[in-house]
Amino acid sequence: MTDTLPDRLSVDPKSPYHDADLLARGIGIRFNGVERTNVEEYCVSEGWIRVAAGKARDRRGNPMTLKLKGEVVPFFQEAAEAP
């Protein structure tokens, strides 16, 4: 498996940007210099992440999301934990 992360990735299995094998390896997101753990989807080239908006749900039961813009840096979590 390659060590390059895609430009866009989603945790939603219905999304065309979902990659279960890659997510199983453990992906971390650093947004504006702060590590975020609640990211639903990200896009590096456009500079945004989607995060859940509290416990709010849409009419289909999916979490409502907010799009935040800034610097997005994805990384593999096992690579960050190793010295």
Secondary structure, 3 states (H helix, E strand, C coil): CCCCCCCEEECCCCCCCECHHHHHHCEEEEECCEEECCEEEEECCCCEEEEEEEEEECCCCCEEEEEEECCEEEEEHHHHHCC
